[in-house]
C-alpha cells in the first residue's frame, strides 16, 4: 500500500508542477487574474484542451485512472508542453501504478566495473574519463579524470558528484563556476532515476540525505524537472590549470546497466587541450614523486 501511495504521489506532484508551468494565455485562456487561485492551468482547463472529462483528468492526476490510453497521455502531454524527457518520465510514473510493476522488485544495481572498461579508461591517458552510476557515485576513473575532479574527493565516504555539489557547496562552487546549471541538471537526472527505480533503497537514502541537509537540493527537487544525461560542456575553475571549459561526451556503458561513461574531449591543438596536457604532466610528476593528488590512492580506484 505504501508503494502504491508513493507512486500516486509521484504522478500527482509531477503533473501539478507541469500544470503550474503553463500560462493560461499561452493556450488561449484569459490571463491570470484576481479570481484565479493557481498561476498555471486549472485541472478542468487541461481536461478541456486534452479532450477528456474533468473527472477523468482529476483521477489521472491523482494516480487513480485505470490504464490511460497512449492517446490520452499524448494529449495531456501536448497540453502541458512536455518535452521528450518529461513525456518518457510520465510514462514511467504511470507504469509504476500497475500491479505488475509494483510486484516486481528491482535487482541490486550492478556497480561492478568490468575489466574491459578499466582497460579502456587507463588507455585514455590524454583524456579525463569517469564512470558514474545512476546515483552519481564515481565507480571508476582514470588518472587524469581523478586529477581533474580532485576537490570532489575531499568529502568522506563514497565519492558522489551529487553529494559534493550539495553537501560541500562552497567547494563545489569553487570548482564549478556555473554551479547553478550543473546542480539543476543533476537533480533533474536524479528525478529520472527515481522514476525508473522508485523503490531503490540506495537512491531513497541519497535523496533523503540531500533533502535533509541541503535547502538548494530541496528547492530543485520540489520543481520536479527531469532531464536525461547527455553530452555538453562543463566549466571548471581548477586549482592547477585555472578556468577552462571542457566539452564532454556521455556514453552508456551497457544497455542493461545504469553505468555511464563521461569523457572530456577538448579539440586537439586548442587551449583546453593544452590545459589538460599540462594537468597530465603535473599528475605524472606527482605519481613519479609518490605525491598523491588530493584523495588519490591510484589511477583507477573504486570508492
Short mmCIF file of the C-alpha atoms (twelve columns), coordinates in Angstrom:
data_MODEL
# 
_entry.id   MODEL 
# 
loop_
_atom_site.group_PDB 
_atom_site.id 
_atom_site.type_symbol 
_atom_site.label_atom_id 
_atom_site.label_alt_id 
_atom_site.label_comp_id 
_atom_site.label_asym_id 
_atom_site.label_seq_id 
_atom_site.Cartn_x 
_atom_site.Cartn_y 
_atom_site.Cartn_z 
_atom_site.pdbx_PDB_model_num 
ATOM 1   C CA . UNK A 1   0.000   0.000  0.000   1 
ATOM 2   C CA . UNK A 2   2.848   2.416  0.800   1 
ATOM 3   C CA . UNK A 3   4.424   1.768  -2.609  1 
ATOM 4   C CA . UNK A 4   1.094   2.402  -4.325  1 
ATOM 5   C CA . UNK A 5   0.578   5.683  -2.496  1 
ATOM 6   C CA . UNK A 6   4.153   6.765  -3.245  1 
ATOM 7   C CA . UNK A 7   3.594   6.032  -6.943  1 
ATOM 8   C CA . UNK A 8   0.362   8.039  -6.930  1 
ATOM 9   C CA . UNK A 9   2.071   10.932 -5.160  1 
ATOM 10  C CA . UNK A 10  4.834   10.953 -7.790  1 
ATOM 11  C CA . UNK A 11  2.266   11.255 -10.612 1 
ATOM 12  C CA . UNK A 12  0.323   13.951 -8.761  1 
ATOM 13  C CA . UNK A 13  3.375   16.062 -7.950  1 
ATOM 14  C CA . UNK A 14  4.760   15.833 -11.470 1 
ATOM 15  C CA . UNK A 15  1.528   16.755 -13.260 1 
ATOM 16  C CA . UNK A 16  0.756   19.514 -10.762 1 
ATOM 17  C CA . UNK A 17  4.117   21.186 -11.319 1 
ATOM 18  C CA . UNK A 18  3.739   20.848 -15.105 1 
ATOM 19  C CA . UNK A 19  0.264   22.471 -14.967 1 
ATOM 20  C CA . UNK A 20  1.639   25.365 -12.947 1 
ATOM 21  C CA . UNK A 21  4.251   25.994 -15.615 1 
ATOM 22  C CA . UNK A 22  1.780   26.636 -18.462 1 
ATOM 23  C CA . UNK A 23  0.333   30.134 -18.577 1 
ATOM 24  C CA . UNK A 24  -3.402  30.289 -19.470 1 
ATOM 25  C CA . UNK A 25  -2.681  32.988 -22.055 1 
ATOM 26  C CA . UNK A 26  -0.351  30.575 -23.879 1 
ATOM 27  C CA . UNK A 27  -3.266  28.293 -24.695 1 
ATOM 28  C CA . UNK A 28  -5.962  30.886 -25.371 1 
ATOM 29  C CA . UNK A 29  -7.477  31.391 -21.919 1 
ATOM 30  C CA . UNK A 30  -7.726  34.784 -20.189 1 
ATOM 31  C CA . UNK A 31  -4.508  35.699 -18.341 1 
ATOM 32  C CA . UNK A 32  -4.342  35.047 -14.596 1 
ATOM 33  C CA . UNK A 33  -6.394  37.497 -12.577 1 
ATOM 34  C CA . UNK A 34  -7.629  38.020 -9.068  1 
ATOM 35  C CA . UNK A 35  -10.166 35.197 -9.385  1 
ATOM 36  C CA . UNK A 36  -7.576  32.534 -10.215 1 
ATOM 37  C CA . UNK A 37  -6.102  30.587 -7.326  1 
ATOM 38  C CA . UNK A 38  -3.460  28.917 -9.478  1 
ATOM 39  C CA . UNK A 39  -0.731  30.515 -11.586 1 
ATOM 40  C CA . UNK A 40  -0.947  27.932 -14.354 1 
ATOM 41  C CA . UNK A 41  -3.757  25.875 -15.823 1 
ATOM 42  C CA . UNK A 42  -6.649  24.528 -13.786 1 
ATOM 43  C CA . UNK A 43  -7.392  20.811 -13.944 1 
ATOM 44  C CA . UNK A 44  -10.618 21.393 -15.856 1 
ATOM 45  C CA . UNK A 45  -8.734  23.506 -18.402 1 
ATOM 46  C CA . UNK A 46  -6.240  20.715 -19.008 1 
ATOM 47  C CA . UNK A 47  -9.157  18.303 -19.399 1 
ATOM 48  C CA . UNK A 48  -10.902 20.569 -21.919 1 
ATOM 49  C CA . UNK A 49  -7.783  21.014 -24.031 1 
ATOM 50  C CA . UNK A 50  -6.899  17.310 -23.851 1 
ATOM 51  C CA . UNK A 51  -10.398 16.204 -24.829 1 
ATOM 52  C CA . UNK A 52  -11.186 14.240 -21.669 1 
ATOM 53  C CA . UNK A 53  -13.729 14.788 -18.916 1 
ATOM 54  C CA . UNK A 54  -12.643 16.848 -15.894 1 
ATOM 55  C CA . UNK A 55  -13.442 13.879 -13.640 1 
ATOM 56  C CA . UNK A 56  -11.163 11.609 -15.634 1 
ATOM 57  C CA . UNK A 57  -8.284  14.088 -15.622 1 
ATOM 58  C CA . UNK A 58  -8.607  14.508 -11.851 1 
ATOM 59  C CA . UNK A 59  -8.323  10.728 -11.463 1 
ATOM 60  C CA . UNK A 60  -5.332  10.691 -13.815 1 
ATOM 61  C CA . UNK A 61  -3.515  13.428 -11.911 1 
ATOM 62  C CA . UNK A 62  -4.205  11.680 -8.627  1 
ATOM 63  C CA . UNK A 63  -2.815  8.427  -9.991  1 
ATOM 64  C CA . UNK A 64  -6.195  6.707  -9.829  1 
ATOM 65  C CA . UNK A 65  -7.031  6.396  -13.539 1 
ATOM 66  C CA . UNK A 66  -7.083  2.801  -14.740 1 
ATOM 67  C CA . UNK A 67  -4.796  2.150  -17.695 1 
ATOM 68  C CA . UNK A 68  -4.908  5.507  -19.518 1 
ATOM 69  C CA . UNK A 69  -4.527  5.022  -23.262 1 
ATOM 70  C CA . UNK A 70  -1.473  6.254  -25.114 1 
ATOM 71  C CA . UNK A 71  -3.722  8.720  -26.954 1 
ATOM 72  C CA . UNK A 72  -4.959  10.285 -23.722 1 
ATOM 73  C CA . UNK A 73  -1.431  10.534 -22.297 1 
ATOM 74  C CA . UNK A 74  -0.210  12.073 -25.565 1 
ATOM 75  C CA . UNK A 75  -2.993  14.664 -25.454 1 
ATOM 76  C CA . UNK A 76  -2.221  15.602 -21.851 1 
ATOM 77  C CA . UNK A 77  1.490   15.753 -22.661 1 
ATOM 78  C CA . UNK A 78  0.802   18.108 -25.574 1 
ATOM 79  C CA . UNK A 79  -1.352  20.398 -23.433 1 
ATOM 80  C CA . UNK A 80  1.302   20.553 -20.712 1 
ATOM 81  C CA . UNK A 81  4.078   21.178 -23.263 1 
ATOM 82  C CA . UNK A 82  6.093   18.171 -22.087 1 
ATOM 83  C CA . UNK A 83  9.400   17.614 -23.845 1 
ATOM 84  C CA . UNK A 84  10.675  14.142 -24.755 1 
ATOM 85  C CA . UNK A 85  12.335  13.568 -21.363 1 
ATOM 86  C CA . UNK A 86  9.213   14.648 -19.478 1 
ATOM 87  C CA . UNK A 87  6.941   12.522 -21.682 1 
ATOM 88  C CA . UNK A 88  9.065   9.429  -21.073 1 
ATOM 89  C CA . UNK A 89  9.147   10.210 -17.354 1 
ATOM 90  C CA . UNK A 90  5.341   10.455 -17.229 1 
ATOM 91  C CA . UNK A 91  5.095   7.072  -18.951 1 
ATOM 92  C CA . UNK A 92  7.355   5.539  -16.288 1 
ATOM 93  C CA . UNK A 93  5.377   7.108  -13.446 1 
ATOM 94  C CA . UNK A 94  2.086   5.799  -14.841 1 
ATOM 95  C CA . UNK A 95  3.579   2.360  -15.469 1 
ATOM 96  C CA . UNK A 96  4.663   2.200  -11.815 1 
ATOM 97  C CA . UNK A 97  0.964   2.294  -10.846 1 
ATOM 98  C CA . UNK A 98  0.230   -1.107 -12.398 1 
ATOM 99  C CA . UNK A 99  0.057   -4.126 -10.085 1 
ATOM 100 C CA . UNK A 100 2.659   -5.982 -12.170 1 
ATOM 101 C CA . UNK A 101 5.124   -3.143 -11.742 1 
ATOM 102 C CA . UNK A 102 4.578   -2.926 -8.009  1 
ATOM 103 C CA . UNK A 103 5.177   -6.645 -7.528  1 
ATOM 104 C CA . UNK A 104 8.477   -6.574 -9.421  1 
ATOM 105 C CA . UNK A 105 11.434  -5.977 -7.137  1 
ATOM 106 C CA . UNK A 106 14.404  -4.231 -8.577  1 
ATOM 107 C CA . UNK A 107 17.550  -6.334 -8.698  1 
ATOM 108 C CA . UNK A 108 20.513  -4.859 -6.910  1 
ATOM 109 C CA . UNK A 109 22.279  -2.236 -9.008  1 
ATOM 110 C CA . UNK A 110 25.338  -3.641 -10.689 1 
ATOM 111 C CA . UNK A 111 28.106  -1.239 -9.703  1 
ATOM 112 C CA . UNK A 112 30.877  -3.613 -10.740 1 
ATOM 113 C CA . UNK A 113 33.006  -2.073 -13.481 1 
ATOM 114 C CA . UNK A 114 34.161  -4.702 -15.942 1 
ATOM 115 C CA . UNK A 115 37.861  -5.327 -16.626 1 
ATOM 116 C CA . UNK A 116 37.310  -4.194 -20.220 1 
ATOM 117 C CA . UNK A 117 36.032  -0.775 -19.114 1 
ATOM 118 C CA . UNK A 118 39.028  -0.423 -16.785 1 
ATOM 119 C CA . UNK A 119 41.383  -1.156 -19.688 1 
ATOM 120 C CA . UNK A 120 39.519  1.428  -21.767 1 
ATOM 121 C CA . UNK A 121 39.811  4.034  -19.004 1 
ATOM 122 C CA . UNK A 122 43.517  3.503  -18.490 1 
ATOM 123 C CA . UNK A 123 44.178  3.595  -22.229 1 
ATOM 124 C CA . UNK A 124 42.808  7.146  -22.399 1 
ATOM 125 C CA . UNK A 125 45.882  8.725  -20.848 1 
ATOM 126 C CA . UNK A 126 45.275  12.059 -22.617 1 
ATOM 127 C CA . UNK A 127 41.559  12.471 -21.817 1 
ATOM 128 C CA . UNK A 128 39.855  12.656 -18.387 1 
ATOM 129 C CA . UNK A 129 37.295  9.844  -18.094 1 
ATOM 130 C CA . UNK A 130 34.878  8.803  -15.343 1 
ATOM 131 C CA . UNK A 131 32.289  6.042  -14.878 1 
ATOM 132 C CA . UNK A 132 29.190  7.004  -12.854 1 
ATOM 133 C CA . UNK A 133 26.147  5.016  -11.806 1 
ATOM 134 C CA . UNK A 134 22.613  6.427  -11.768 1 
ATOM 135 C CA . UNK A 135 23.156  7.863  -8.276  1 
ATOM 136 C CA . UNK A 136 26.243  9.815  -9.405  1 
ATOM 137 C CA . UNK A 137 28.606  7.546  -7.464  1 
ATOM 138 C CA . UNK A 138 32.017  7.537  -9.127  1 
ATOM 139 C CA . UNK A 139 32.626  3.842  -9.810  1 
ATOM 140 C CA . UNK A 140 35.903  4.187  -11.692 1 
ATOM 141 C CA . UNK A 141 38.127  6.962  -13.005 1 
ATOM 142 C CA . UNK A 142 41.404  7.213  -14.875 1 
ATOM 143 C CA . UNK A 143 44.376  9.143  -13.520 1 
ATOM 144 C CA . UNK A 144 43.626  12.298 -15.490 1 
ATOM 145 C CA . UNK A 145 39.953  12.246 -14.545 1 
ATOM 146 C CA . UNK A 146 40.879  11.958 -10.895 1 
ATOM 147 C CA . UNK A 147 43.282  14.881 -11.196 1 
ATOM 148 C CA . UNK A 148 40.547  16.991 -12.819 1 
ATOM 149 C CA . UNK A 149 37.994  16.104 -10.126 1 
ATOM 150 C CA . UNK A 150 40.454  16.111 -7.210  1 
ATOM 151 C CA . UNK A 151 38.416  18.506 -4.977  1 
ATOM 152 C CA . UNK A 152 35.491  16.078 -5.177  1 
ATOM 153 C CA . UNK A 153 37.433  13.517 -3.154  1 
ATOM 154 C CA . UNK A 154 37.626  15.684 -0.027  1 
ATOM 155 C CA . UNK A 155 34.221  14.508 1.291   1 
ATOM 156 C CA . UNK A 156 34.345  11.371 3.470   1 
ATOM 157 C CA . UNK A 157 32.731  8.167  2.267   1 
ATOM 158 C CA . UNK A 158 31.989  7.039  -1.246  1 
ATOM 159 C CA . UNK A 159 32.762  9.726  -3.803  1 
ATOM 160 C CA . UNK A 160 29.494  11.002 -5.213  1 
ATOM 161 C CA . UNK A 161 29.089  14.001 -7.500  1 
ATOM 162 C CA . UNK A 162 25.627  14.936 -6.160  1 
ATOM 163 C CA . UNK A 163 26.820  14.830 -2.545  1 
ATOM 164 C CA . UNK A 164 29.781  17.034 -3.460  1 
ATOM 165 C CA . UNK A 165 27.552  19.574 -5.207  1 
ATOM 166 C CA . UNK A 166 25.078  19.976 -2.363  1 
ATOM 167 C CA . UNK A 167 26.920  18.982 0.821   1 
ATOM 168 C CA . UNK A 168 30.167  20.816 0.039   1 
ATOM 169 C CA . UNK A 169 28.562  23.719 -1.772  1 
ATOM 170 C CA . UNK A 170 31.440  26.212 -1.232  1 
ATOM 171 C CA . UNK A 171 33.936  23.697 -2.602  1 
ATOM 172 C CA . UNK A 172 31.627  22.763 -5.479  1 
ATOM 173 C CA . UNK A 173 31.023  26.412 -6.398  1 
ATOM 174 C CA . UNK A 174 34.774  26.901 -6.345  1 
ATOM 175 C CA . UNK A 175 35.321  24.052 -8.813  1 
ATOM 176 C CA . UNK A 176 32.238  24.763 -10.961 1 
ATOM 177 C CA . UNK A 177 31.675  28.475 -11.749 1 
ATOM 178 C CA . UNK A 178 28.368  27.510 -13.408 1 
ATOM 179 C CA . UNK A 179 27.221  25.652 -10.298 1 
ATOM 180 C CA . UNK A 180 23.529  26.526 -10.635 1 
ATOM 181 C CA . UNK A 181 23.161  24.904 -14.037 1 
ATOM 182 C CA . UNK A 182 25.099  21.796 -13.022 1 
ATOM 183 C CA . UNK A 183 23.060  21.487 -9.814  1 
ATOM 184 C CA . UNK A 184 19.774  21.768 -11.713 1 
ATOM 185 C CA . UNK A 185 20.881  19.157 -14.260 1 
ATOM 186 C CA . UNK A 186 21.997  16.775 -11.505 1 
ATOM 187 C CA . UNK A 187 18.666  16.923 -9.676  1 
ATOM 188 C CA . UNK A 188 16.739  16.546 -12.941 1 
ATOM 189 C CA . UNK A 189 18.741  13.414 -13.807 1 
ATOM 190 C CA . UNK A 190 18.130  12.017 -10.309 1 
ATOM 191 C CA . UNK A 191 14.394  12.595 -10.896 1 
ATOM 192 C CA . UNK A 192 14.645  10.401 -13.994 1 
ATOM 193 C CA . UNK A 193 16.421  7.727  -11.939 1 
ATOM 194 C CA . UNK A 194 13.717  7.912  -9.267  1 
ATOM 195 C CA . UNK A 195 11.100  7.342  -11.964 1 
ATOM 196 C CA . UNK A 196 12.967  4.302  -13.233 1 
ATOM 197 C CA . UNK A 197 13.665  2.806  -9.812  1 
ATOM 198 C CA . UNK A 198 11.202  4.317  -7.299  1 
ATOM 199 C CA . UNK A 199 11.910  1.688  -4.621  1 
ATOM 200 C CA . UNK A 200 15.709  1.603  -4.793  1 
ATOM 201 C CA . UNK A 201 16.836  1.922  -1.139  1 
ATOM 202 C CA . UNK A 202 20.212  3.431  -2.048  1 
ATOM 203 C CA . UNK A 203 18.527  6.118  -4.145  1 
ATOM 204 C CA . UNK A 204 15.953  6.792  -1.426  1 
ATOM 205 C CA . UNK A 205 18.746  7.155  1.116   1 
ATOM 206 C CA . UNK A 206 20.703  9.566  -1.104  1 
ATOM 207 C CA . UNK A 207 17.687  11.763 -1.841  1 
ATOM 208 C CA . UNK A 208 16.719  11.768 1.837   1 
ATOM 209 C CA . UNK A 209 20.226  12.810 2.879   1 
ATOM 210 C CA . UNK A 210 20.427  15.605 0.310   1 
ATOM 211 C CA . UNK A 211 16.899  16.860 1.039   1 
ATOM 212 C CA . UNK A 212 17.573  16.900 4.774   1 
ATOM 213 C CA . UNK A 213 20.915  18.676 4.593   1 
ATOM 214 C CA . UNK A 214 20.595  20.999 1.578   1 
ATOM 215 C CA . UNK A 215 17.991  23.693 1.001   1 
ATOM 216 C CA . UNK A 216 19.321  24.120 -2.528  1 
ATOM 217 C CA . UNK A 217 18.596  20.466 -3.259  1 
ATOM 218 C CA . UNK A 218 15.113  20.568 -1.687  1 
ATOM 219 C CA . UNK A 219 14.132  23.567 -3.808  1 
ATOM 220 C CA . UNK A 220 15.258  21.930 -7.035  1 
ATOM 221 C CA . UNK A 221 13.749  18.552 -6.132  1 
ATOM 222 C CA . UNK A 222 10.357  20.166 -5.500  1 
ATOM 223 C CA . UNK A 223 10.404  21.646 -9.022  1 
ATOM 224 C CA . UNK A 224 10.016  18.106 -10.452 1 
ATOM 225 C CA . UNK A 225 12.133  18.908 -13.501 1 
ATOM 226 C CA . UNK A 226 13.502  15.908 -15.415 1 
ATOM 227 C CA . UNK A 227 16.366  15.560 -17.864 1 
ATOM 228 C CA . UNK A 228 18.411  12.673 -19.221 1 
ATOM 229 C CA . UNK A 229 22.202  12.661 -19.150 1 
ATOM 230 C CA . UNK A 230 23.624  13.910 -22.430 1 
ATOM 231 C CA . UNK A 231 26.739  15.441 -23.935 1 
ATOM 232 C CA . UNK A 232 27.639  19.081 -23.414 1 
ATOM 233 C CA . UNK A 233 30.335  21.312 -21.962 1 
ATOM 234 C CA . UNK A 234 31.337  21.999 -18.379 1 
ATOM 235 C CA . UNK A 235 33.403  24.861 -16.980 1 
ATOM 236 C CA . UNK A 236 35.991  24.131 -14.280 1 
ATOM 237 C CA . UNK A 237 37.919  26.524 -12.079 1 
ATOM 238 C CA . UNK A 238 40.746  24.144 -11.282 1 
ATOM 239 C CA . UNK A 239 43.431  24.899 -8.659  1 
ATOM 240 C CA . UNK A 240 46.210  23.846 -11.068 1 
ATOM 241 C CA . UNK A 241 45.076  24.831 -14.579 1 
ATOM 242 C CA . UNK A 242 42.721  27.708 -13.841 1 
ATOM 243 C CA . UNK A 243 39.354  28.210 -15.560 1 
ATOM 244 C CA . UNK A 244 38.695  26.003 -18.546 1 
ATOM 245 C CA . UNK A 245 35.547  24.896 -20.381 1 
ATOM 246 C CA . UNK A 246 35.677  21.277 -21.496 1 
ATOM 247 C CA . UNK A 247 33.275  19.546 -23.874 1 
ATOM 248 C CA . UNK A 248 32.270  16.059 -22.799 1 
ATOM 249 C CA . UNK A 249 30.597  13.007 -24.282 1 
ATOM 250 C CA . UNK A 250 28.257  10.817 -22.228 1 
ATOM 251 C CA . UNK A 251 28.042  7.144  -23.221 1 
ATOM 252 C CA . UNK A 252 26.014  4.374  -21.631 1 
ATOM 253 C CA . UNK A 253 28.369  1.565  -20.716 1 
ATOM 254 C CA . UNK A 254 25.811  -1.216 -21.116 1 
ATOM 255 C CA . UNK A 255 22.185  -1.081 -22.168 1 
ATOM 256 C CA . UNK A 256 21.274  -3.336 -19.225 1 
ATOM 257 C CA . UNK A 257 23.135  -1.312 -16.604 1 
ATOM 258 C CA . UNK A 258 22.841  2.198  -15.237 1 
ATOM 259 C CA . UNK A 259 26.529  2.966  -15.709 1 
ATOM 260 C CA . UNK A 260 27.540  5.989  -17.748 1 
ATOM 261 C CA . UNK A 261 30.993  6.828  -19.103 1 
ATOM 262 C CA . UNK A 262 31.782  10.542 -19.289 1 
ATOM 263 C CA . UNK A 263 34.847  11.545 -21.302 1 
ATOM 264 C CA . UNK A 264 36.101  15.137 -21.536 1 
ATOM 265 C CA . UNK A 265 37.057  15.784 -25.157 1 
ATOM 266 C CA . UNK A 266 38.873  19.071 -25.862 1 
ATOM 267 C CA . UNK A 267 39.739  19.558 -29.519 1 
ATOM 268 C CA . UNK A 268 43.403  18.804 -30.371 1 
ATOM 269 C CA . UNK A 269 45.511  21.950 -30.508 1 
ATOM 270 C CA . UNK A 270 43.004  24.015 -28.501 1 
ATOM 271 C CA . UNK A 271 43.779  25.972 -25.346 1 
ATOM 272 C CA . UNK A 272 41.649  23.457 -23.457 1 
ATOM 273 C CA . UNK A 273 43.709  20.548 -24.784 1 
ATOM 274 C CA . UNK A 274 46.876  22.359 -23.703 1 
ATOM 275 C CA . UNK A 275 45.425  22.768 -20.208 1 
ATOM 276 C CA . UNK A 276 44.626  19.053 -19.970 1 
ATOM 277 C CA . UNK A 277 48.106  18.175 -21.233 1 
ATOM 278 C CA . UNK A 278 49.560  20.401 -18.506 1 
ATOM 279 C CA . UNK A 279 47.346  18.694 -15.911 1 
ATOM 280 C CA . UNK A 280 48.545  15.311 -17.177 1 
ATOM 281 C CA . UNK A 281 52.163  16.414 -16.819 1 
ATOM 282 C CA . UNK A 282 51.639  17.569 -13.240 1 
ATOM 283 C CA . UNK A 283 49.728  14.399 -12.433 1 
ATOM 284 C CA . UNK A 284 52.565  12.271 -13.837 1 
ATOM 285 C CA . UNK A 285 55.132  14.240 -11.832 1 
ATOM 286 C CA . UNK A 286 53.117  13.645 -8.655  1 
ATOM 287 C CA . UNK A 287 52.991  9.913  -9.351  1 
ATOM 288 C CA . UNK A 288 56.721  9.731  -10.013 1 
ATOM 289 C CA . UNK A 289 57.378  11.558 -6.755  1 
ATOM 290 C CA . UNK A 290 54.786  9.421  -4.906  1 
ATOM 291 C CA . UNK A 291 52.753  12.540 -4.137  1 
ATOM 292 C CA . UNK A 292 49.035  11.651 -4.322  1 
ATOM 293 C CA . UNK A 293 46.645  14.050 -5.979  1 
ATOM 294 C CA . UNK A 294 44.017  15.135 -3.425  1 
ATOM 295 C CA . UNK A 295 42.187  11.973 -2.417  1 
ATOM 296 C CA . UNK A 296 44.148  9.763  -4.830  1 
ATOM 297 C CA . UNK A 297 45.462  6.334  -3.987  1 
ATOM 298 C CA . UNK A 298 45.910  5.130  -7.567  1 
ATOM 299 C CA . UNK A 299 44.844  5.745  -11.135 1 
ATOM 300 C CA . UNK A 300 41.626  3.708  -11.063 1 
ATOM 301 C CA . UNK A 301 40.066  3.126  -7.661  1 
ATOM 302 C CA . UNK A 302 36.514  2.408  -6.557  1 
ATOM 303 C CA . UNK A 303 35.403  4.388  -3.523  1 
# 
